[in-house]
Amino acid sequence: MKLTTRVSAYFLVTLAIALAIYSLVFYSVSRRQIESQFEGELQGVLNSFVAVAEIEDTEVKWQPLEHSVSFGSLDEFGEVHWIVIGDKNRVVEKSRNADRAMTSLALQLAAGNASNGAMLAQIEPKRQQRVLYHRLTAPHPLALNRELDEFDELMVVVGRSTGKRDAIVSRLTLLVTLLPLAAWCVAAGLGRWIVRHALRPVSAMADQAQSIAGSDFQTRLIVQDTGDELSELGTTFNHLLDRQQAAFEQQSRFAGDAAHELRSPITVLLGQIDVTLRRPRSVDEYKSTLELLRTKTLSLQEIVEALLYLARSDGDTNSPTMQPIEFTTWLNEYASSWSSLPRAADLRLENRVEQSVSVRATSTLLARIVENLVSNAIKYSSPGSPIEVQASNDANHVVLRVTDAGCGISESDQQHLFDPFFRSSDARSKGISGNGLGLAIASRIATTLGGTLQVESTLGHGSCFTVRLPIDLNRESSTHPV
């Protein structure tokens, strides 16, 4: 289902529910008002006739000429019929519009025992009449010869046809049905046009996105600066394409650099093998060739392992399980292995990390970071110059700094220093060996451990690499109970 259809359907369903509720409430209130007015006018006529009669202790007098009776304007629902029945079912007085059916009904009510009430009478097959009646009786009637206006009891009956009232209710029903339906139809057409017009930029962006080829990272969506959510969506999608382009270009460079780095040792291996196989050689010559091949194979193995590590995703299930490591103890033990390095005398360790501070890592990953930074400092600084390894901690991080007094790195090269296979222009010009993977791996490990790796360097004055690793606060709280 298209978005235009879903939005329109939601709007129309909501509108239909609102109109239905409004129509039902309006219909109920209006019908109740009509019926109340109809009943009230009829009751008012009955009350007027009851007020005309004079009820005394021994008789009831009917003298309407001596009183003023006003019914008001009763044309909206039709004329009111009324009849007054006296003793012995004698018609005392009635309206000119009271027909035989009405008279017969009044006589039946007078002959009965009911004192007052209301009823809906079927006067004709298709004609109903609302009838109200009230019996007036003297408290202590005497069986005497009475005047024409004196009675033991009177039955006052008023009635009105329900035809006009029902017609008004029918028109009301038609009104509350057709008008909301017409309004809903108009809103459906207009609302769909508005929704389609409002979502037209989405359709345009979808068409543009479909036209972008899988290898095309240059094309961007045309976004109108309307300041709404659709403009934000287009801008966000373009930023996604920017990131995809950067990742694709980085991956392409990575693949090209990897192919280049792998080609060199493989070429050397094949060349040495071909040269060795040209003629028989002595044992010493074979041994020398095998040692060279072993050296190149170890270099190739190092490159392959580095590539496999860098190619592994962050969520790789084969990633090692992290565990708390007391950093001070670990660094002191690891520094003891520096005695075998060719420039062991130049290395200086200053370990000021508190004894209880731990980080979540593995010994292998920590050793890989420090080894890469230290070997990098040895490679790019002159023999005899100091290489300082300083470790400290604050409230949340362990901070490890490796500082050398080497050739330094230019600001332009620092931006790409942690990219795989990147080597500074100064290192390439001086012919310093390397494959440009050590710092990339160290940065990847620091990120895996939840930390960061940063560099501060001045060309010609050395470099300082800073690793920040988060302290294992859970371990800290368990070793320092309150």
C-alpha positions as CSV (number, residue, x, y, z in Angstrom):
1,M,0.0,0.0,0.0
2,K,1.4,3.4,-1.0
3,L,2.2,6.0,1.6
4,T,-0.4,8.4,0.0
5,T,-3.1,5.7,0.4
6,R,-2.1,5.0,4.1
7,V,-2.1,8.6,5.1
8,S,-5.4,9.3,3.2
9,A,-7.0,6.2,4.8
10,Y,-5.9,7.3,8.3
11,F,-7.2,10.8,7.7
12,L,-10.5,9.6,6.3
13,V,-11.1,7.0,9.0
14,T,-10.4,9.6,11.6
15,L,-12.7,12.0,9.9
16,A,-15.4,9.4,9.5
17,I,-15.3,8.5,13.2
18,A,-15.4,12.2,14.2
19,L,-18.3,12.9,11.9
20,A,-20.2,9.9,13.1
21,I,-19.8,10.8,16.7
22,Y,-20.8,14.4,16.0
23,S,-23.8,13.3,14.0
24,L,-25.0,10.9,16.6
25,V,-24.6,13.5,19.4
26,F,-26.3,16.2,17.3
27,Y,-29.1,13.8,16.3
28,S,-29.7,12.6,19.8
29,V,-29.8,16.1,21.3
30,S,-31.9,17.6,18.5
31,R,-34.4,14.7,18.6
32,R,-34.7,14.9,22.3
33,Q,-35.3,18.6,22.0
34,I,-38.0,18.1,19.3
35,E,-39.8,15.4,21.4
36,S,-39.5,17.5,24.5
37,Q,-41.0,20.6,22.8
38,F,-43.8,18.5,21.3
39,E,-44.6,16.9,24.7
40,G,-44.2,20.2,26.5
41,E,-46.7,22.0,24.3
42,L,-49.2,19.2,24.6
43,Q,-48.8,19.1,28.4
44,G,-49.1,22.9,28.5
45,V,-52.5,22.7,26.8
46,L,-53.7,20.0,29.2
47,N,-52.5,22.1,32.2
48,S,-54.4,25.1,30.9
49,F,-57.6,23.2,30.8
50,V,-57.1,21.7,34.2
51,A,-56.4,25.2,35.5
52,V,-59.8,26.4,34.1
53,A,-61.8,23.9,36.1
54,E,-62.7,24.8,39.7
55,I,-62.6,21.9,42.0
56,E,-64.8,22.4,45.2
57,D,-65.6,20.0,47.9
58,T,-68.9,18.7,46.4
59,E,-68.5,19.5,42.7
60,V,-66.3,20.4,39.8
61,K,-67.2,23.5,37.9
62,W,-66.4,24.0,34.2
63,Q,-66.6,27.7,33.4
64,P,-64.0,28.4,30.6
65,L,-65.8,31.7,29.6
66,E,-64.9,33.2,33.0
67,H,-61.2,32.5,32.5
68,S,-58.5,33.3,29.9
69,V,-57.0,30.3,28.2
70,S,-53.9,30.8,26.0
71,F,-52.2,28.1,24.2
72,G,-49.5,30.1,22.4
73,S,-48.4,29.4,18.8
74,L,-48.8,25.7,18.2
75,D,-48.5,25.6,14.4
76,E,-45.1,23.9,14.2
77,F,-46.4,20.4,15.1
78,G,-50.0,20.9,14.0
79,E,-53.3,21.6,15.8
80,V,-54.1,20.3,19.2
81,H,-57.4,18.4,19.7
82,W,-59.2,18.5,23.0
83,I,-62.4,17.2,24.6
84,V,-63.9,17.6,28.1
85,I,-66.2,14.7,29.2
86,G,-68.5,15.2,32.1
87,D,-70.8,13.0,34.2
88,K,-72.4,10.0,32.5
89,N,-70.0,10.3,29.5
90,R,-71.5,13.5,28.3
91,V,-69.3,15.6,26.1
92,V,-69.2,19.0,27.8
93,E,-67.0,20.8,25.3
94,K,-64.5,20.0,22.5
95,S,-62.4,21.7,19.9
96,R,-63.7,22.1,16.4
97,N,-61.1,19.8,15.0
98,A,-61.8,16.9,17.3
99,D,-63.1,14.2,15.0
100,R,-65.1,11.0,15.8
101,A,-62.0,8.9,16.5
102,M,-60.8,11.4,19.0
103,T,-64.2,11.7,20.7
104,S,-64.6,7.9,20.9
105,L,-61.2,7.6,22.5
106,A,-62.0,10.3,25.0
107,L,-65.3,8.6,25.9
108,Q,-63.4,5.3,26.5
109,L,-60.9,7.0,28.8
110,A,-63.7,8.7,30.7
111,A,-65.5,5.3,31.2
112,G,-62.4,3.8,32.6
113,N,-60.8,4.1,35.9
114,A,-57.5,5.8,34.9
115,S,-57.0,9.2,36.6
116,N,-54.3,10.7,34.3
117,G,-51.6,9.6,31.9
118,A,-50.4,9.6,28.3
119,M,-50.7,7.2,25.4
120,L,-50.0,6.8,21.7
121,A,-53.2,6.1,19.9
122,Q,-53.6,4.7,16.4
123,I,-56.4,6.9,15.1
124,E,-56.1,5.7,11.6
125,P,-54.0,3.0,9.8
126,K,-51.3,5.5,9.0
127,R,-52.0,8.1,11.6
128,Q,-50.9,8.2,15.2
129,Q,-51.8,10.7,17.9
130,R,-50.2,11.5,21.1
131,V,-52.9,11.7,23.8
132,L,-52.7,13.2,27.4
133,Y,-55.7,12.9,29.8
134,H,-56.5,14.1,33.3
135,R,-59.5,13.2,35.5
136,L,-60.8,15.9,37.9
137,T,-63.0,14.6,40.7
138,A,-64.7,16.4,43.6
139,P,-63.6,15.2,47.0
140,H,-67.1,14.7,48.4
141,P,-69.6,14.6,45.5
142,L,-73.3,14.8,46.2
143,A,-75.9,13.2,44.0
144,L,-77.9,16.4,43.4
145,N,-79.5,18.1,40.5
146,R,-76.6,20.2,39.2
147,E,-76.2,23.2,37.0
148,L,-75.0,22.8,33.5
149,D,-71.5,23.8,34.6
150,E,-71.3,21.6,37.7
151,F,-70.1,18.0,37.7
152,D,-69.0,15.2,40.0
153,E,-66.0,14.6,37.8
154,L,-64.5,15.8,34.5
155,M,-62.1,14.0,32.1
156,V,-60.0,16.4,30.1
157,V,-58.4,14.8,27.0
158,V,-55.9,16.6,24.6
159,G,-54.2,15.1,21.6
160,R,-52.1,15.9,18.6
161,S,-51.1,14.1,15.5
162,T,-47.4,12.9,15.5
163,G,-47.2,13.3,11.7
164,K,-45.4,16.7,11.6
165,R,-43.2,15.7,14.5
166,D,-42.2,12.5,12.8
167,A,-41.6,14.4,9.5
168,I,-39.3,16.9,11.3
169,V,-37.4,13.9,12.8
170,S,-37.2,12.3,9.4
171,R,-35.7,15.4,7.9
172,L,-33.3,15.7,10.8
173,T,-32.2,12.1,10.2
174,L,-31.7,12.8,6.5
175,L,-29.8,15.9,7.4
176,V,-27.4,14.3,9.8
177,T,-26.8,11.5,7.4
178,L,-26.3,13.3,4.0
179,L,-24.5,16.4,5.2
180,P,-21.6,14.4,7.0
181,L,-21.5,12.0,4.0
182,A,-21.2,14.9,1.6
183,A,-18.5,16.6,3.8
184,W,-16.6,13.3,4.0
185,C,-16.7,12.8,0.2
186,V,-15.4,16.4,-0.3
187,A,-12.7,15.9,2.4
188,A,-11.7,12.6,0.7
189,G,-11.1,14.2,-2.6
190,L,-9.5,17.3,-1.3
191,G,-7.5,15.4,1.4
192,R,-6.1,12.9,-1.1
193,W,-5.0,15.8,-3.4
194,I,-3.3,17.6,-0.5
195,V,-1.6,14.4,0.8
196,R,-0.4,13.6,-2.7
197,H,0.9,17.1,-3.2
198,A,2.6,17.1,0.2
199,L,4.3,13.7,-0.5
200,R,5.3,14.5,-4.0
201,P,8.9,15.3,-2.9
202,V,9.1,11.8,-1.4
203,S,8.1,10.2,-4.7
204,A,10.6,12.4,-6.5
205,M,13.4,11.4,-4.1
206,A,12.4,7.7,-4.5
207,D,12.6,8.1,-8.3
208,Q,16.0,9.7,-8.0
209,A,17.2,7.0,-5.6
210,Q,16.2,4.3,-8.0
211,S,18.1,5.9,-10.8
212,I,21.3,5.9,-8.8
213,A,23.4,2.9,-9.9
214,G,25.1,0.7,-7.3
215,S,28.6,1.9,-8.1
216,D,27.6,5.6,-8.5
217,F,28.6,7.5,-5.4
218,Q,28.7,10.9,-7.0
219,T,25.0,11.5,-7.6
220,R,23.0,13.1,-4.8
221,L,19.3,13.8,-4.3
222,I,18.0,17.2,-5.2
223,V,16.6,18.5,-1.9
224,Q,14.5,21.7,-1.7
225,D,15.3,23.8,1.3
226,T,11.7,23.8,2.7
227,G,12.8,23.3,6.3
228,D,10.4,20.4,6.9
229,E,10.9,16.7,7.7
230,L,11.1,15.8,4.0
231,S,14.0,18.2,3.5
232,E,15.7,16.7,6.5
233,L,15.1,13.2,5.1
234,G,16.7,14.1,1.8
235,T,19.7,15.8,3.5
236,T,20.1,12.8,5.8
237,F,20.1,10.4,2.8
238,N,22.7,12.5,1.0
239,H,24.9,12.4,4.1
240,L,24.4,8.6,4.1
241,L,25.6,8.6,0.4
242,D,28.6,10.7,1.5
243,R,29.5,8.1,4.1
244,Q,29.0,5.3,1.7
245,Q,31.2,7.0,-0.9
246,A,34.0,7.5,1.7
247,A,33.7,3.9,2.9
248,F,33.8,2.6,-0.7
249,E,36.8,4.8,-1.6
250,Q,38.6,3.7,1.6
251,Q,37.8,0.0,0.8
252,S,39.1,0.5,-2.7
253,R,42.3,2.0,-1.4
254,F,42.6,-0.7,1.2
255,A,42.2,-3.4,-1.5
256,G,44.7,-1.8,-3.8
257,D,47.2,-1.2,-1.0
258,A,46.8,-4.8,0.3
259,A,47.4,-6.2,-3.2
260,H,50.5,-4.1,-3.5
261,E,51.8,-5.1,-0.1
262,L,51.1,-8.7,-0.7
263,R,52.6,-8.6,-4.2
264,S,56.1,-7.5,-3.0
265,P,56.9,-10.4,-0.6
266,I,55.3,-12.9,-3.0
267,T,57.4,-11.6,-5.8
268,V,60.6,-11.9,-3.7
269,L,59.6,-15.4,-2.7
270,L,59.0,-16.5,-6.3
271,G,62.2,-14.8,-7.4
272,Q,64.4,-16.5,-4.8
273,I,62.8,-19.9,-5.6
274,D,63.3,-19.5,-9.3
275,V,66.9,-18.4,-8.8
276,T,67.6,-21.3,-6.5
277,L,66.1,-23.8,-8.9
278,R,68.3,-22.8,-11.9
279,R,71.3,-24.9,-10.8
280,P,72.3,-27.3,-8.1
281,R,73.6,-25.5,-5.0
282,S,75.5,-26.4,-1.9
283,V,73.9,-27.0,1.5
284,D,75.0,-23.6,2.8
285,E,73.5,-21.9,-0.2
286,Y,70.2,-23.7,0.3
287,K,70.2,-22.9,4.0
288,S,70.8,-19.2,3.2
289,T,68.0,-19.2,0.7
290,L,65.6,-20.9,3.1
291,E,66.4,-18.4,5.8
292,L,65.7,-15.6,3.4
293,L,62.5,-17.3,2.3
294,R,61.5,-17.8,6.0
295,T,62.1,-14.1,6.7
296,K,59.9,-13.0,3.8
297,T,57.3,-15.6,4.7
298,L,57.1,-14.2,8.3
299,S,56.7,-10.7,6.8
300,L,53.9,-12.0,4.5
301,Q,52.3,-13.8,7.5
302,E,52.4,-10.6,9.5
303,I,50.7,-8.7,6.7
304,V,48.0,-11.3,6.2
305,E,47.2,-11.5,9.9
306,A,47.0,-7.7,10.0
307,L,44.6,-7.7,7.1
308,L,42.4,-10.3,8.6
309,Y,42.2,-8.4,11.9
310,L,41.4,-5.1,10.1
311,A,38.8,-6.8,7.9
312,R,37.0,-8.3,10.9
313,S,33.7,-6.6,11.8
314,D,33.1,-5.0,15.2
315,G,30.4,-7.6,16.0
316,D,32.6,-10.6,15.1
317,T,31.6,-13.5,17.3
318,N,35.2,-14.7,17.3
319,S,36.4,-11.6,19.1
320,P,38.3,-12.5,22.4
321,T,36.4,-12.4,25.7
322,M,37.4,-9.3,27.7
323,Q,38.3,-9.7,31.3
324,P,39.5,-7.3,34.1
325,I,43.3,-6.7,34.0
326,E,45.2,-4.8,36.7
327,F,47.0,-2.3,34.4
328,T,49.9,-1.5,36.7
329,T,50.9,-5.1,37.2
330,W,50.5,-6.0,33.6
331,L,52.5,-3.0,32.3
332,N,55.4,-3.7,34.7
333,E,55.5,-7.4,33.6
334,Y,55.3,-6.5,29.9
335,A,58.1,-3.9,30.2
336,S,60.4,-6.6,31.5
337,S,60.4,-8.0,27.9
338,W,62.0,-4.8,26.5
339,S,65.4,-5.9,27.6
340,S,65.7,-8.0,24.4
341,L,65.0,-5.0,22.1
342,P,67.9,-3.4,20.3
343,R,67.3,0.0,21.9
344,A,66.3,-1.2,25.3
345,A,68.6,1.4,26.9
346,D,66.6,4.2,25.3
347,L,63.2,3.1,26.7
348,R,62.0,4.8,29.9
349,L,58.9,3.7,31.8
350,E,57.0,5.9,34.2
351,N,54.1,3.9,35.6
352,R,51.9,6.0,37.9
353,V,48.7,4.1,37.5
354,E,47.0,3.2,40.9
355,Q,47.4,-0.4,41.9
356,S,43.7,-1.1,42.1
357,V,42.8,0.3,38.6
358,S,41.7,-2.3,36.1
359,V,40.7,-2.2,32.4
360,R,38.6,-4.7,30.5
361,A,40.8,-6.2,27.8
362,T,43.0,-9.2,27.1
363,S,46.8,-9.3,27.5
364,T,47.3,-10.0,23.8
365,L,45.4,-6.8,22.7
366,L,47.1,-4.6,25.3
367,A,50.5,-6.0,24.3
368,R,49.7,-5.4,20.6
369,I,48.9,-1.7,21.2
370,V,52.0,-1.0,23.2
371,E,54.2,-3.1,20.9
372,N,53.1,-1.2,17.8
373,L,53.6,2.2,19.5
374,V,57.0,1.3,20.9
375,S,58.2,-0.3,17.7
376,N,57.0,2.7,15.8
377,A,58.9,5.1,18.1
378,I,62.1,3.0,17.7
379,K,61.7,2.9,14.0
380,Y,61.2,6.6,13.5
381,S,63.7,8.0,16.0
382,S,67.5,8.0,16.1
383,P,69.5,5.6,18.3
384,G,70.3,7.2,21.6
385,S,67.3,9.5,21.7
386,P,64.9,8.8,24.6
387,I,61.6,7.0,24.2
388,E,59.3,7.6,27.1
389,V,56.4,5.4,28.1
390,Q,54.2,7.2,30.7
391,A,51.1,5.7,32.3
392,S,48.6,7.4,34.6
393,N,45.0,7.4,35.4
394,D,42.1,9.8,36.2
395,A,38.7,9.1,37.5
396,N,37.5,7.3,34.4
397,H,40.4,6.4,32.2
398,V,43.9,4.9,32.0
399,V,46.1,7.1,29.9
400,L,49.2,5.7,28.2
401,R,51.6,8.0,26.3
402,V,54.5,6.9,24.1
403,T,56.8,9.9,23.3
404,D,59.8,9.9,21.0
405,A,62.2,12.6,19.7
406,G,62.2,11.4,16.1
407,C,61.4,12.9,12.8
408,G,57.8,13.9,13.6
409,I,54.8,13.9,11.3
410,S,53.3,16.8,9.3
411,E,49.8,18.0,10.0
412,S,48.6,16.9,6.6
413,D,49.9,13.3,7.2
414,Q,48.4,13.2,10.7
415,Q,44.9,13.2,9.2
416,H,45.5,9.8,7.5
417,L,48.0,8.3,10.0
418,F,45.6,5.6,11.2
419,D,44.4,4.6,7.8
420,P,45.6,1.1,6.7
421,F,48.8,1.1,4.5
422,F,49.3,4.9,5.0
423,R,52.9,6.0,5.5
424,S,54.1,9.5,5.9
425,S,55.9,11.3,3.1
426,D,59.0,11.7,5.4
427,A,59.1,8.0,6.1
428,R,58.9,7.1,2.4
429,S,61.5,9.7,1.4
430,K,64.0,8.3,4.0
431,G,63.3,4.7,2.9
432,I,62.2,3.4,6.3
433,S,60.7,0.0,6.0
434,G,57.2,-0.8,7.0
435,N,53.7,-1.6,5.6
436,G,51.6,1.1,7.3
437,L,49.5,-1.4,9.3
438,G,50.8,-1.0,12.8
439,L,49.0,2.2,13.8
440,A,45.8,1.2,12.0
441,I,45.7,-2.0,14.1
442,A,46.5,-0.1,17.3
443,S,43.7,2.4,16.6
444,R,41.3,-0.5,15.8
445,I,42.2,-2.3,19.1
446,A,41.8,0.9,21.1
447,T,38.3,1.4,19.6
448,T,37.5,-2.3,20.3
449,L,38.4,-1.7,24.0
450,G,36.1,1.4,24.1
451,G,39.1,3.8,24.1
452,T,40.8,6.2,21.7
453,L,44.2,6.6,20.1
454,Q,45.4,10.1,19.3
455,V,48.6,11.7,18.0
456,E,50.4,15.0,18.7
457,S,53.4,15.6,16.6
458,T,55.6,18.4,15.2
459,L,57.7,17.8,12.1
460,G,61.3,17.4,13.1
461,H,60.7,17.4,16.8
462,G,59.1,13.9,17.5
463,S,55.7,12.5,18.2
464,C,53.4,11.6,21.2
465,F,50.8,8.9,20.8
466,T,48.2,8.8,23.6
467,V,45.9,5.8,24.3
468,R,42.9,6.3,26.6
469,L,41.2,3.2,27.9
470,P,38.1,3.2,30.2
471,I,38.5,2.0,33.7
472,D,36.5,-1.1,34.7
473,L,34.3,0.7,37.2
474,N,32.5,-2.6,38.2
475,R,35.8,-4.1,39.2
476,E,36.7,-0.9,41.1
477,S,33.4,-0.9,43.1
478,S,33.9,-4.6,44.0
479,T,37.4,-4.0,45.3
480,H,36.4,-0.9,47.3
481,P,33.3,-1.9,49.2
482,V,31.5,0.9,51.1
